[in-house]
Amino acid sequence: MIRRAIGIDLGGTQVRAALVDNLGNVLRRAATRTDVQGGPKAVMAQFAGLVAEVAQGEDPGGLAGVGVCAPGPLDSTTGTFIHVPTLPGWEDFPLRDELARALGLRVVVEGDAIAACYGEWRFGAGRGLQHLLYITVSTGIGGGVISDGHLLHGRRGMTSHVGHFRMATDGPRCSCGGIGCFEAFAAGTALDRRARQAALDHPQSLLAGLALPTAGDVVEAARQGDSVALDLIGEEADYLGTGLTSLIHLYSPDKVIMGGGVSNGFDLMEARIGRVIRDTAMPSFRDVPVVRAGLGDNAGLVGAAALLLFDERGSP
């Protein structure tokens, strides 16, 4: 029997929604720019508009509900935001209950990386595995874990903030306020920062012709053979390999899946990430493969909807 649910991916730049079935198919998608300044009230109205657009023609009684994934920290057991740096004004906002009341549908709320992990496990590169680590490398670094065939939630549903384990006692300051976090070394914003310094130091580089080079620009320049960009890609792969080695030791996954914007350059980094793991992991952990996400930027949308379709959070 085919069942459907709606997934919503709330970000600081964009709100996206999709109608998803229990085979993992994205049947319809819609998106709009996040009204950050309007706060929760304005974004709730955006949710309603997107849900109406993707559910057009659907019998509301036939929908399993709406799954929302968003950056955290958030308390996914109650569906309440705690503090989201990219969404000021959302502190302590009870999104699950407010959205369920507005839409008349069941709603679950989950961290964006945990939802993406669930999507990849159900329908993507981690399908059928008992142990899985998902990592998203974008503006920040987040993660999700499948262990013994179950999605980990942790206290208040806040598990797997993998970007905030410390790789060093000194180094760059992280968005969380700490020093030397994995995220501070390896997130897309960290690669942005190194790219801009490299552009100043190497005027012959393709990056020097750009006003504010980004991680995406580094990937494109590396594909064109730019030596400075290739060095930056190698450095990024080393940071990722080092952080992933620690996470592999911690979670013992069958596979590591990498998503997020920086994963667009995964093919350029794959061999070096693997070499770092083989060189530095304990022998019994060296054969854990690292692969790119199979669902691309749909992972969070599909995963959020799948939380309803497979009743991951349990019926209310």
Secondary structure, DSSP 8 states (H G I E B T S, - for coil): ---EEEEEEE-SSEEEEEEEETTS-EEEEEEEE--TTTHHHHHHHHHHHHHHHHTTT--GGGEEEEEEEE-SSEETTTTEE---TTSTT-TT--HHHHHHHHHTS-EEEEEHHHHHHHHHHHHSTTTT-SSEEEEEESSSEEEEEEETTEE---GGG----GGGSBS-SSSSB-TTS-BSBHHHHHSHHHHHHHHHHHHHH-TTSGGGGSSS--HHHHHHHHHTT-HHHHHHHHHHHHHHHHHHHHHHHHH--SEEEEESGGGGGHHHHHHHHHHHHHHHS-GGGTT--EEE-SSGGGHHHHHHHHHHHTTTT---
